[in-house]
Amino acid sequence: MTARNAGALRDTAFDAAEIDRRLAAIWSTTPGVWGALATVDHKVIGRRYITTAFVFLALGGLLSLLMRLQLAQPEARFIGPDRYNQIFTMHGTNMMFLFAVPVMQAMAVYLVPLMVGTRNVAFPRLNAFSYWMYLAGGLLLWIAFVLDTGPDVGWFAYVPLSGPQYAAGKRADVWAQMITFTEVSALAVAVEIVVTVFKHRAPGMSLDRIPLFVWSMLVTSFVVILAMPAIMVASTALILDRLVETHFFNPAEGGDVLLWQHLFWFFGHPEVYIIFLPAVGMVSTIVATFTRRPVFGYLAMVMALIATGILAFGLWVHHMFVAGLPRLGESFFTASSMAIAVPAGLQIFCWLATIWAGRPIFKTPFLFAIGFIVTFVIGGLTGVMVASVPFDTQVHDTYFVVAHFHYVLVGGAVFPLLGALYYWFPKLTGRLMSETLGRWVFGLIFVGFNLTFFPMHILGLQGMPRRIYTYQPEMPWSGLNMFISLSAVILAGGFLLFFIDVIRSARTGAVASSNPWEASTLEWATSSPPPPYNFARLPVVGGLDPLSDRRDVLPVAAGLRVDRRELLVSSIVEATPEAREASSGDSIWPLLAAIATTATLIWSIFTPWAVVWGSIPIAIALIGWFWPKGVPEDES
């Protein structure tokens, strides 16, 4: 031990009040604008992620209402075809890339360090950088839309329609570069979640004691790391075709248009499970808390999560059954598409067994969990239907697929997410949301959703194509379309009431105790909201449900310093303490690196030379980021 280490201040030398004071001084974000821009506190960044994602949800919802207004009657003149193409492209792109994936990762950014008993994520500055990149990508997309340069090639941007021959202007370029922003952000979060879970768990939290939500985010992060490079390669190849006249997707020059579909859906179908897997963890947490018993079949649930993550990479071709692929290959992907229903069904049966054997308390979070089970089962059944080649050939480009897609994504993600927000809102804000308003929110959204999207199955079976901006009066679709549009108002009313409840509760909601739900996971072992350092002394885990096992007093580990930011490094399997590691302090360099990267990517839409000249400010920002500012062990 060096002389400097010998004189280090450890938490064993002070009483609880002094430890709190010293840790608050070194872990707190600096007040003011500078501190807000430089913070690396995972809780601050997580709240920003969640808030930004829900702003994009509201904007995407407004676009969907505009589409329903246009389709309520045949030959409506409310929106022209060009603007309608932008709107449905913006809606899908916004919901998939700016809401669904980021909001799930946002919940992990906030909750995973608390649930594994550490003080911050593994790479705090990378975490801050990821948020700024996400925000920049969202602003790029929406500013382009306001300036009538929003993408109009669908959220999938199929070539050759998105290529240089058929998509003049910069609309498709904006889409391709927005993908780069969001995928860089998603990959950064995935890496830090994997390292945090594997190397910064509380002592005693072995692999068989990790909460199911943390397991779900760990599997999701691996899926992100493996799937996202495919769409980044695809979007980069597209923008190269458009800007520097390469021919990746030009058959006349040896390219292949189906290459785009393979690359896109190799990412696109795992993306469904990037959204679904965190929802599974949320539902497991809610069900365990409100049935007052652990989830039935913990090992089976973990294996189902892992199996789903693996099988997700064997399904992408079922989006291409009408593309003219070999029948033998289609048969394989039909089988794999049906096989993935097995782990999903296993999870549902485990939840039902837990509810049956428990003592259910029907609070708002639990109602949303029940709503998830109902809607996701419907979406899963139609998913098995479209996995059949003959059936999919008939309904592929109809509203049946629109209905299935929304049942899977809204039922499989938004319902659990809303339940999770009602559940973890005290941890985020220190206040409880209204139980009365929450029941109204659930009722309006559940009824409005099913009245809106279930009739779309019928429209699809009647042959109504998707992605059309109008239809003829003689087609038998007008009555159902009017019904769907009116039902969408009910759904929108439920979300409006939800946002009202969030704003009201954040300001004047009932003050929450540290553990208002009497839950058993570690995030409830600290105050609500948590202090900047999360835990004064790190908890020691003795079982799968640490707060249920030791409600009287939770064992803690001592020995971390109180004069600098420091994290405990533990072993991967048994979470045995191995070392202490310095954690990065607040820094403005992640923001500056994000600004330099943003300027380069946007500039490159207009000239490829931007990549050359833009690398200079990026390099300067990275040098400032990584330049040593103290002794080597202070850098991370």
N, C-alpha and C positions, 0 to 999 in steps of 0.2 A: 504493500500500500504506500503510495506516495505521500509526501508531507501534506500536499493540498487535499488529497482524499482523506487523510487522517483528520483534518480539521473540518471536513464537510459536516453540515448540519443535517442530522437525521431526525425522523419523526419520533424516534424513541426517546429523545432528550427533552420533549415538551409535553405539556398537558393538552387536552383536546381543544380548548379555546385558543391556545397559542398556535397549535397546528393549523386550525382553521384560518386564523389571521394571516399566518405566513403563506399558506397555500393560496389564499385569495389574492394576496399581493402579487404573487408571481404568475398565477394562471389567469387572472382577470384580463379582459380586453381593455386596452387604453380608451378612455372616454373620448368622444368627439368623432369628427368625420375621418380623421386619419386612422384611428383605432378601428372604426367600422370597415374601412377599406383594407386594413392590414390583418385583421383577425384570422386566426387559424383554429378557433374553437369549433369543434365538430358540431356542437349544439347550435351555435349561431348560424353556421353554414347550412346545417340540416334544416333549420326553420326557414332560411332563405330559399332553399331548394323547394320545400313544400309549398311555401307561399307563391313562388313564381310558377310552379307547376299548376296550382289551382287557378291562377290568373289565366294561364293558357287553356285550362279546362273550360273556364267561363267563355273565353273568346271562341274556342272550338264549338261550344254549345250554341252560341249565337249564330255561327255559320250553319249549323244543322237546322236551326229554326228557319233560316232564310231558305234553305233547300226545301224544307217541308212546306213553306208558304208558296214556293214556286210550283210544287207538285200537287198541291191540294186540289187543283182543278185542271182539266185538260186545256192545252193551248194557252196557258197563262203567260202574261207578258211582264211579270214582275221583274224577272232577271233574264238577261239575254244569254245566248249560248256561250260567248267568250267569258263573261264574268262567272257564269255557272261553272264552267270548267275550272276556273281559278278557285272558286269556293269549295267544290268537292275535293279538289287536290289539297287545298289548304286545310280543310277539315281533317282528312285522313292523315296528312303529314303532321299536322299539329298534334292530333290525339296520340299518334303512335310514337313520334320522335321527341315531342316537347312535353307530353304529359305522362303517358302510361309507363314508359321505361324510367324516365327521370324521377317520377314521384315515388316509385318503389325503391329506387336507390336512395332517394332522399330520406325515406323512413329508416333505411339501414344506416345512413350516415349519422343520424341522430341517435338511434336506439342501440345499434350493435355494441359500441364501446360501453354503454351502460349495462347491457345485458351480459356482457362477458366480464365485467368488473374491472375496466381500465379507465384511464383518465383522458385519452384522446385516441384518434385513429393512428395508424402506423405512420403515415406520411402526411402530416397536417398541411404543409404548403401545397402539396399535390392536390389535396382535397379542396383548398381554396381556389387553385387554378382551375380545377374541374368545374366549379360553379360559374366562374367568370366566363369560361368557354361556352357553357350551356346557355347562359344569359345572352351572350353575343350572338349565338346561332339563332335563338328565338327572335331577337330583335331584328336580325338580318331578314328572316323570313317574313315577319309582319310588316316591317317598313317597306319591303319590296311589294307586298300585297297592297298596301295603302297607295303606293306610287304606280299601281297598275302593272307591276312587273312580277307579280306573284306567280309561282309555278302553275302550269295548267296541263300537266302531263300525267296526272294521277299520283297518288302517294307511292306508287310502285315504279313510275317513270319508265314504262316499257319502251325499248328500242324496237323499231327505228323511229317511232313517233316522237321520242325525246332526243333523237339524234340531230345532226346539223341539217339534214335534208328536209325534215318536217317540222322542226321547232326552231324557227328563226328568233332572233332576239336573245335576251338574257334570262328568260324565265326558267328554263331548264338548268342553266348554270347556277342560278340562285339555289335551286333545289339540291343540286349535286354538292355545292359547297356547304350548305346547311347540314347535310349529312356528315361532313367532316367534323364540323363543330360538335355535334351531339355525340358522335361516336368516340371522339377523343375524350370528351367528358365522361362518357359511360365507361370506357376502358380504364381511365384513371381511378374512378370510384371502385370498380371491380378489383383492381390490384390492391388498393388499400384495404378493402374489406377482407380479402383473402389473407393478407399478412396480419391484419388485426386479429382475426379469428384464430389463426394458427399459432401466433407468437405472443399475443398479449392477453390471453385469458387469465382470469383470477386463479390463484393457486387452488388446486383440487378440482377444477372444472375440466375433467378428462373428456375425451370425445363422446363417451356415453352419458355425459351430463350436460351437454350443450343444449340450450333451449331450441325448440323446433323452429322458431322464427329465425334464429341465427343459422341453423342448418339450412333453411330454405334460402337465405341470402348467400350463404357460402356456395351452394350448388348454382344459384343464379349467377354469381360472379364468375364461376368457371365457364358457364354457358356464354356469358358476355365475352370473356376473353377468347373463346374459341370461335364464336359466331360473328362478332363485329368486324374482324378483318375482312370478311368476305364482302360486306357491303361497302367498306372503305375502298377495297380494290375495284369494285364495280363502279362506284361513283367517280373514282379517280380516272378509270378508263373512259368513262362517259365524257368527262370534262376534257380529257385529252383528245378524244375524237372530235369534240366540238371546237376546241381552241387551237390545237396544234396539228389537226388533220391526220391523226392516227386513224387506224381502221380496225379497232378491236371488234366492233359490232357491224362492220360493213361486209356483207357476203361478196360483193363485187371485187373486193381486195383481199379475200381470204379470211375475213372475219366471220362472226356467227351471231345472229340475233338471239338464238337460244342460250348462248353463253350468258347473256344478261340475266335471263330468267333463272338459270341454275345458280349463278352467284347471288342474285337477290333473294331467292327463296331459301337458299342454304342458310342465309341469315334470317329471312323473314319468318320461317316457321319456328325456329328456336326463339325468335323474339316473342311469339305468343306465350311461350313458357317462361321467358324472362319476366313477363308480366304476371303469369299465373303462379309460378312457384313462390314468390313472396306472399301472394294472397293466401296460399296454403298455410304458410307459417303464421300469418295473422289470424286466420280462422282457428288454427290449433291453439294459439295462445288465448283467444277469446273463449273458445269452448271449454278449455281447461279451467279458466277462471270462473266462469259463470255456471259450471256444473259442479264446482267444488271437488274435482277429482282430476288426477293426471289423465292425459289423453291415452285412450286404450291403444296398446300396441306401439309403444315408442319406437322400437327397433324396426317394425314394419313400416312406420311412417317415414323414418330416415331412409330406409332402403327404397321406398316408393319415390321419395324426392330424388335420390341419386338415379334411379332407373328412368324417371321422367326426363331428367337432364340428359341422359345418354340417348334415349330413344328419340328425343327431340331432333337429333341430327339425322334421323333416318326417314323423315317424312316429307321433305321439301317438294318432291316430285308430285305429290298429290294436288299441288296447285297447278300442275302442268298436264293434266290428263287429256286436254283437248289440243295439245301442242304437236301431236303426231309422233309420240315416242314409241319405242318397241313395246309390244304387249307384255312380254315377259317382265320387263322392268316395271311396268305399271302394276303388274300383279304383286311384285315384291313390295311396292310402296303402299298398295292397298292393305297388305297383311301387316306392315309395320304401323300404318295409321290406325288399324283396329287394335293392335297390340298395346298401344300406349294408353288405351282405355283401361287396361288392367290395373296399373298403379294408381290411376285416378279413382277408379272404383274402390280399390283397397282403402284409400284415404277417406273416402266418403263413408264406407262401412265402419271405419275406426271412429269417425266423429259420431256417427249414429249410435255406436255401442257406448261411447263416452256419455252421450246425452241420456241414453236409456238407463245406464247404471248410476248416473249422477243425480244431483238435485238442482235442476235448471232454474236459474234466476233470469227472468225475461226482461233484462235491461236493454237499452237501445243497441249497444254493441252486439249483444247476442241475437237480437232480431235481424240485424244485417248479416250475421253469420248464417242464420237459417235461410234468409233470402238468397244468399250465395249458393247454398246447397241446392235449392230448388231450381234456380235459373241455370246454374252450371250443368246440372243433370240434363236439362232440356238441350242446352248447347252441345253437350257431349253426345247425346243421342243423334242430333242432326249432323254432328261431325262424323260419326260412324256411317251415316247415310251418304254423305258426300265423299267418303273414302272409297265408295263403290264406283268403279269406272263407268258402268252404264248409267247409273243415276246421276253422277257428276256431269256426264256429257250432256244430259238434258237440262240441268239447272245451273250450269257453270256460270253463265253471265246473266243470271236473273236475280231478283230480289230475295230468293231463297238463301243465297249465299250471304247477302247483306244481313238477313235476319240471323243466320247461324253465327256470323262473325261478331255481331253485337251481343248475342247471348253469351258467347264465350268470353269476350273481352269486358263487357260491362258487367255481366253476371259473374264472371270469373275474376274480375279485378276491382271494379268500382264498388261493388257491394262490400267486399271485405275491406277495401280501403276506407270507406266511410265508417264502417264499424270500428276499424282500427283508430281512426281519428277521434271518435267519441271515446274510445277506450284509453288512448294515450294522451288525450288533450290535457288532462291534469299534469302529466309529466312535461308537456310542452310549455304550458302557460301557468300552471299552479291553480287553475280554476276548472270547475266542472261545467260541461255543457248541459243545457236544459233537457231533462228527461221527457217532459211533455212535448216540447218542440221536436225532440228527437224521434218520438213515436210518429208524429205527423210527417216528419221528413221521410222516415222509412216507408210509411203507408203511401204517400204521394209518389215516391220514386219507384217503389215496387209495383204499384198498380199502373202508374204511367208508363213504366218501362215495358211491362208485358202487353199493355194495350197498344203501345206504339210498335213494337217489333214482332210480336207473334203474328199479326196479320200479314206481315211481309213474307212469311212462309207461303201463305196462300197466294199472294201476288206473284211470287216466283213460280209457283206451280201453274198459275194462269198464264205465265209466259212474259211477265213484264221485265224488260231488260233493266239492268242497273246502269248507272252513269248516263242517263238521258235527262235532258232538262225539260222536256215536255212530251206529251203523247196525244193521240187523236181522240176526239169525243166518242167515237164508235167502239173503242176498246173497253172491255168490261172492268176497268181498273179505277174509275173515278170515285165510286162510292167508298171503297176501301182506302184510297189515298186521302180522301177528306177525313175519314175516321182516324187514320194514322196521324194526320197533321193536327187534329184537335187533341188527340191523346198526347202528342208531343208537348202541348201546352201544359198538361198535368205534370209530365215529367220535368219540364223546365221550372214549374212552380215548386216542385219538391227541392230542386237544387237551389232555387232562389231562397227558399226558407232555410236551407242548410247554411248558405253564406250569411244570412241574417243571424242565425244562431251562433255561428263562429265569431262574428264581429261583436255581437252582444255579450257572449260568454267571456271572450278575451278581456272585455272591459269591466263587466259587472257580474260575471258568473260567481256562483258560490265558491268560496275558497276551499281548495282540496287539501286533504291531509297527505302525508307522505305516501300512503298506500290506500287510497279510497276504495279499491275493489277487493282488498284482502288477497291480492295476487301472490304468486310464489316465486317470481323471477327477480333477478338482481336489480333491475332498473328501479324497482320499488323499495330498494334498501336505502335509498338516499332521498333527500327532500324533493318536493315537487314545486317548481322546477328545480333541477339539480344545481349545485354551486358550480363555479367555473372549473373546479378540479374533480367533479363527479363524486369522488370518495376521499374522505380525509385519510383513512387507512383502507387499503384494498381488502375486500371481503375474501374469506376462505370458504370454498364450496365443499360441502360434505355429502351432497346428494343431488338428484335430478331437480328437486324442488327446494332450493336452499332456504327460502323464507318459510315454507311449510314445515321443513325439518327442524328449524331452530327459530321459532317465532319469539322466544324470550330474548336471546342475544345471539348475534351473528359473529362468528369468529373472524378476526381480521389479521392481516399480515403487516408487519412494521419493517422499517429499515430504509424506506425511500427518503431522498433528500427533500428538505423544505426550503432550500435556498436557490433552487433552479427547477425547471420542468423536467420531470423524470418519469419514465414508464418502466414497468416490470416486464421482462422478457421470460417467457415460460416455454417448456417443451411442447411439442406438437401433440403427442398422444395423451400424456398424463397431466399436462399443465403444471409440471414441477418447475419452480423458480430456477432460472439459469443465470440471469444477469440483470443489471440495471442499465437503461438506455436513455440518453438525453432526448427530449422531445423539442421540436422546433418552436421558437417563439414567434410572435406576430411579425409579419413581413409584408412590405408593399410589393416585393418582386414578383410574386405570383400574378398580381393584377397587371403589372407592367408587361410580364411575359404574355399574358392573355391578350392585352391590347396590341402588342406587336404581332402576335400570331393572327389576331382578327384582321388587322390592317393588311397583312400579307395575303390572307385567303380571299378577302374581298377584292383587293387589287388584282389578284390573279384571275378573277372573272373577266377582266378587261385586257390583260396582257400576261403572257407566260413569263416575261422578264421580272414580274413581281416576285416570283419564287427566288430569283437570284438576289435582287436588291433587298427584298424583305427579310432575307436570312440574316442581314447585318443587325437590325434592331432586335431580332429574336436572340441572336447570339449574345448581344450586350445584356439583354434582360436575364438570360440564363447564367451568364458569368456573374452578374450581380446576385442572382439567386444562390449560386453555389460557392461564391467566394468565401473563404474562411473568415469568420468574424470573431473567433476566440480560440480556445484550445481545441484540438481535434475532437474530443469527446463531446463537445458542446454542439457539434454540427450534426444535423439529421435531415 
